[in-house]
Amino acid sequence: MAINDKSSKRKNGQKNQQLLKKPKNKQCIKEIHAKIKNTRQDLIYKFTTQPVKDNAPVRKAKQVCQ
């Protein structure tokens, strides 16, 4: 991500002081990662509970032995 790259490459003494606020950037990165994690968990939950809600039979996939 761009924010992650900026926070890891910024050094003291650069002209752009606004992006040097590392705690703010780190907090922003944490929020983005948490949002991605929650979205993935939500999708996994939705896809796994949908067949149960529809009363669909749950079957194992056939194993092909060769």
C-alpha positions in Angstrom: 0.0 0.0 0.0 1.1 3.6 -0.5 0.7 4.6 3.1 2.7 1.6 4.2 5.5 2.5 1.8 5.5 6.1 2.8 5.8 5.4 6.5 8.7 2.9 6.0 10.7 5.1 3.6 10.4 8.5 5.3 13.5 9.8 7.1 14.0 12.8 9.4 15.1 16.0 7.7 12.8 15.7 4.7 10.8 18.7 3.5 7.3 17.2 3.8 6.8 17.3 7.5 3.1 16.4 7.3 3.8 12.8 6.3 6.5 12.4 8.9 3.9 12.0 11.7 4.6 8.3 12.0 2.1 7.5 14.9 -0.7 8.9 12.7 0.4 6.9 9.7 0.8 3.7 11.8 -2.7 4.2 13.2 -4.0 4.6 9.7 -2.3 1.4 8.6 -3.7 -0.5 11.6 -7.2 0.7 10.7 -6.9 -0.3 7.1 -5.5 -3.8 8.0 -8.3 -4.2 10.6 -10.9 -3.3 8.0 -9.5 -5.8 5.5 -9.4 -8.5 8.2 -13.0 -7.8 9.2 -14.2 -7.8 5.6 -12.5 -11.2 4.9 -14.0 -12.7 8.1 -17.4 -11.4 7.2 -17.3 -12.9 3.7 -16.1 -16.3 5.0 -19.0 -16.3 7.6 -21.5 -15.4 4.9 -20.3 -18.1 2.4 -20.2 -20.8 5.1 -23.6 -20.1 6.7 -25.5 -19.6 3.4 -25.9 -23.3 2.6 -27.0 -24.0 6.2 -29.7 -21.3 6.0 -30.9 -22.7 2.7 -31.1 -26.2 4.2 -28.9 -27.5 1.5 -27.4 -30.9 2.1 -23.7 -30.7 3.0 -21.6 -33.3 1.1 -18.0 -34.2 0.9 -16.2 -33.8 -2.3 -15.3 -37.1 -4.1 -11.7 -38.1 -3.8 -10.1 -39.4 -6.9 -7.3 -41.8 -6.2 -4.9 -42.7 -8.9 
